[in-house]
Amino acid sequence: MLYSALVMLKKGSQEIPKAVSPDPLADRLKLHGEYFDNALNRKVAYKVTGVYGGFGMMVVAGVISGLLGIGSGIFKVMAMDLFMKLPLKVSSATSNLFLLVLTPIFRVGVSVILFLKEKDYLYVVITSLVFIILLLGLYLGKSFD
């Protein structure tokens, strides 16, 4: 974490990475995008590079997270920022997407499968209702955005 903090401080107030040459794999996967930056008061387009390095770092982050039982968000943000040259705002928003949206969805889905294997149908019904409410909440939250 100290290394990540030092690298972020070294970057200073640089909002957008400069001179990023797009990766052919990023082109194929359509990883490039844009977002509206309130600080700059304009849309910012960004290109992704270093897909293999970012993927490798995220695998290492997952292994460290699994072995030590810690969150791997700091490593993922660092991988997207340093290896893939994503703007920091995009990196942290992507990390939050996984943390706040995809993790609960997968957790509920795995719970339903495990309860079905155990033939514990009451918990299957309860967990399925939680899953439906979770998806409904995600849909409604997006529609009010």
KABELCOR-V165910 format. One record per backbone hydrogen bond with DSSP energy under -0.5 kcal/mol. NH is the residue of the N-H (numbers start at 1). CO is the residue of the C=O. If there is no record, write none. Layout:
BEGIN
{{NH & CO} {NH & CO}}
END
This chain:
BEGIN
{{5 & 1} {6 & 2} {7 & 3} {8 & 4} {9 & 5} {10 & 6} {11 & 7} {12 & 8} {12 & 9} {14 & 11} {15 & 13} {21 & 19} {22 & 20} {23 & 48} {27 & 23} {28 & 24} {29 & 25} {30 & 26} {30 & 27} {31 & 26} {33 & 46} {35 & 44} {37 & 35} {37 & 42} {38 & 36} {41 & 37} {42 & 37} {44 & 35} {45 & 43} {46 & 33} {49 & 84} {54 & 50} {55 & 51} {56 & 52} {57 & 53} {58 & 54} {59 & 55} {60 & 56} {61 & 57} {62 & 58} {63 & 59} {64 & 60} {65 & 61} {66 & 62} {67 & 63} {68 & 64} {69 & 65} {70 & 65} {76 & 72} {77 & 73} {78 & 74} {79 & 75} {80 & 76} {81 & 77} {82 & 78} {83 & 78} {83 & 79} {84 & 79} {86 & 80} {90 & 87} {91 & 87} {92 & 88} {93 & 89} {94 & 90} {95 & 91} {96 & 92} {97 & 93} {98 & 94} {99 & 95} {100 & 96} {101 & 97} {102 & 97} {103 & 98} {105 & 101} {106 & 102} {107 & 103} {108 & 104} {109 & 105} {110 & 106} {111 & 107} {112 & 108} {113 & 109} {114 & 110} {115 & 111} {116 & 112} {117 & 113} {118 & 114} {119 & 116} {120 & 115} {121 & 119} {124 & 120} {125 & 121} {126 & 122} {127 & 123} {128 & 124} {129 & 125} {130 & 126} {131 & 127} {132 & 128} {133 & 129} {134 & 130} {135 & 131} {136 & 132} {137 & 133} {138 & 134} {139 & 135} {140 & 136} {141 & 137} {142 & 138} {143 & 139} {144 & 140} {145 & 142}}
END
